[in-house]
Amino acid sequence: MNYSEAIRSGEKTLSEAGISEAALDARLLLEFVTGCSYADVLAHPDEEISDEQTQLFTKYINMRAGRIPYSYITGICEFMGLSFFVNEHVLIPRQDSECLVEEAMRFVFDGSDILDLCTGSGCLLISLMNYKNNCNGIGVDISEGAVEVAKKNAEARRAYSGPSAGSIRFYTGDLYDALPKETGVFDVIISNPPYIRTDVIPDLMPEVRDHEPVIALDGGDDGLEFYRRIAKPSKKYLRRGGMIFLEIGFDQAEDVRRILDANDFTDINIVKDFGGNDRVAVARLR
């Protein structure tokens, strides 16, 4: 089997399974298996792939046809120009979430103390610390599996970060309860909490509903449970004048605004994502 034949075969299988971007996914999986580039595929469509590569490519195509997300198959996801390890214990980082990091970068200063609640893969905290100097970060998640993933991603960053990388720690537990008693206060709180209404989850696309961790998706009956649980105790953990950055659902802006206002936050602003949807709530503690 050559490059061209493999892509055609993979595309056919994925199309029959209802994958919307069948051709793209087939090509990307071929590139992942063989180490070739898109330019190689275009320039050398008749290049043969080995029997071992053919078997692995077929395995991955069948996994994708089973609606397993591409990033869970490869174990890699790109976010904010960095590569993150992901598995079934964490949500796959979305491009829309980059808005939170980019907005936080406008306000976070070098040397800040940052708390990341519901850290998942650690992509928000690690990305923010990558682009700021000498920050100290703590990430917490209720999932032990997620914390292990975040630690792995932090270690990968340390391997090629300079002396300005700062310190980063991760703890397992339920929001603020995960923090050691000796933990001080923070300049910044960031979070991409579960915010999907419980009754909506069965209607999500199969890749999300059947494969991403429900515990990281389910925001309770109204989708706002974690915003209330983050905002109410936050004044104990955030310095006066400190900033909070929360990812929100496209239809949650006014509800989250009211929650923040009722818990001593001011200068509340809603930031839209690249698609024009409300995506990040930003506020300052009074």
N, C-alpha and C positions, 0 to 999 in steps of 0.2 A: 504494500500500500504506500502511495506517495502522498505528499502534502495535499494536493488538490483532491484526491480521492477520499482522504481522511476527512477533510472539511465537508465535502458533499455528503458523505455517509453520516457524519455527526449532525449536520444541519437537518437531514431528513428525519433522523431519530428524534431530535429535539423539537422540530416542527410538529411532528405527529403527537408529541407529548404536550403541545400547547405552549411551548416556550416562545415568548414574543420576539426575543432577539436571538433566534436559533443560530444564524450564521455567525454572529459575533461571538457567542459563547463557544461554538465549536472551534472557531479559530483561536480564541484565547486559551482554550484547554489544550489544543495542539501545541501552541507556543509554550505553554507551561510544561508539558510532557517532554517535548523535544529540545527545549532551550533555543528554538529558532525565534527569529523576529518577524514582524509583519513584512518587512522588506524581503526577508528570505522567502517567505511564502509567495510573494508577488514575483520575485525574480527567478525562483527555482521551484515551480509548482510540481515538477516531476521528481523532486528529491525523495528518495525512498526513506521510510522510517523502519526501524528494526521491529522484529516480532515482539520483543519485550515492550517497546514503546506503543505498538499497536494494541497490545492487550491492556496496557495501562490507560491509554486513550479511550478505548471502548468501555472500560470500567468507569471512568470519570463521566463519559457521556451518559451512561446509564444512570449514574447517580444524579446527574443534572436533570435527566428526564424524569426522575423520581421527585423532582422539585426541591432537591437539596441545593441551597444557595451556592453560587460559584465560589464565594470566599470561604465557605466551610470546606469545600472540596480541596482548594489549594492551601488553606490555612493562612492566607495573607490578604490584607486589605490596605489600600492606600488611603491616607487621610492627612490633610495639611502638608502634603509633600513628604510624608514619612510612611514607612511600612510597619504595619502592626500585625502581630499574630492574633488570630481569632479562632474560636471553636464554638461548639454548641452551648457553652456556658455563658457566652456574652453576645449582646447585640452586635450586628455588623455595623461599623461606623458608616454613617451616611454623609454625603456631601453637604446636605442641608445643615448638619451639625457644625460644619466648619464656620458657619456664621457666628456661633457662640464664641469660638476661639478668637476669631477676627475682631469681634466687638470687644471682648475682654482685653485684647492686646492694646486697645486704645486707652484703657484706664489702668491696667495693671502696671506697676512700676517695678524696676529691678529690685530684688531683695524682698519681694512680697511673701507673706505667708498665705498659702492657698489651700482651701479645703474643697475636695471634690466628693460630693455625695452621690451614691449610686454610680460608682466609677466604671463598672463594667470592664472593658478592655484597658481602661486608663487612657484612652486616646485624647480626651479633652485636657486632662491635667498634664500629661506628658508632652503634648503638642504646645500647650501654653508655656510650659517651662523650657521647652526647646528654643523658643523665640524670645525668652526673657532671661536675664542673667541673675544668678545667685538667689533664685527663689527657693523657698522651702514648701514642699507640697505633701499633703496627706490625702489619700484616697480611701474611701470606705465603701464596702458593698456587703449585702447580706449573704451573698453567694460565695462559698469557699472556692468554688471552681472559677468564678469570675476574678477573685482576688489573686489566684494563682496565675491567671492569664495576665493580669495587670502587672504583677511582679516580673513576669517573664519579659513583658514589653519594656518595663523600666530598666531591667538589666541590659537589654539590647541597646537602649539609648546610652547607658553609661559606658558601654564598650567603645563608643566612638564620639562621646561628648567631651568637651574640654573642661578645664577647672571651674568654669563659670556655670556648670550644669545645676548646682544646688543639690539639696537632699530631697529624697522622696521616699515616703513610707506608705504602706497599705495595711488596712486592718479589716477584719471580717466582723460584721455586726449590723444592727439595724440603725441606720442613720447616725445621729450624734452619740447613741449608746455605744458605738464601736470605738469611740475615742478614749485613749488612756486618760485617767484622772488628772495626770500632770500636764495634759495638753493645754496650751494657752489659747489666746484668741487669734482670729485670722483677719487679714486685710480683705480677703476675697473668698466668697463661696460660689462655686460653680456646680451645676447639676443638669444632667439629662435624665430626669426621673421617669418612672412608668407613668404614662399619661393617657393611655387608651381606655375608654370606658369598657367595663367588663362585658357588656352586652354586644359590643362591636367586634370583639376578638374572633368569634366564630366566622365573621365575614371577611377577615383579612385574607390576602393572597396566601396560597399554600406554603410558599417559601418562608413567610413570616409566621403564620398560624401554627404550622406543623413542625417547624425546625428551630426557630429562635426561642429563647427562654421566656415563657409566659410571665415569670416573676419579674422580668424586666420590662414588660409591656403593660401589665394590668394596673391601671390607676384607680381602680375602685368603681363604684356605681356611676359617679359623675366624672371620672377621670381626673379629679382634682385632689384626691386624698393626699398625695405626696407633697403638693404645693403647700397645703395647710400644715403638714407635719414638718416641713422644712422651715417655713416662715415663722411659725409661732415661737419656737425655742431659739431662733437664730440670734437674738440679741445677747444671749449668753456666750455666743461663740464668735461673734463678729464685732470688730472694733467699731466704735462710733464713727460714722462717716464711711464705714466699709461698704464694699459693693457686693451685690449678688447678681448672678447671671444664670437664668433658668431657660432651658429649652422648653417650648410649649407647643401644643397642637394648634393647627391653623385656625380653630374656632374658639380658642380658650383665652384670648388676650384680655378681654374685659373681666372675666372671672379671676384670672391670676392677678390682674391689676388691683382688684378689690381686696384680694387676700393680702397682697403686699402692703397696701395702704392701711389695712386694719392692724398690721403688725409693725408699725413704726418705720415703714420705708417711705422714702420720698424720691423726687426726681425720677419717677417711674416712666420708662420708655419701652416701646415695643418695636423690635427690629424685624424687618422682613427678610426672608431667605431669597435665594437666587430666582425662585419661581414666583416671587411676589406675595408669598403667604406669610402671615405672622409666624415668627419662629423663635424669637428670643425675648424674654422679659428682663430688663436691666433696671436696677434700683439701688438707691443709697440708703443706708440705715441712718435715721435721724440722730 
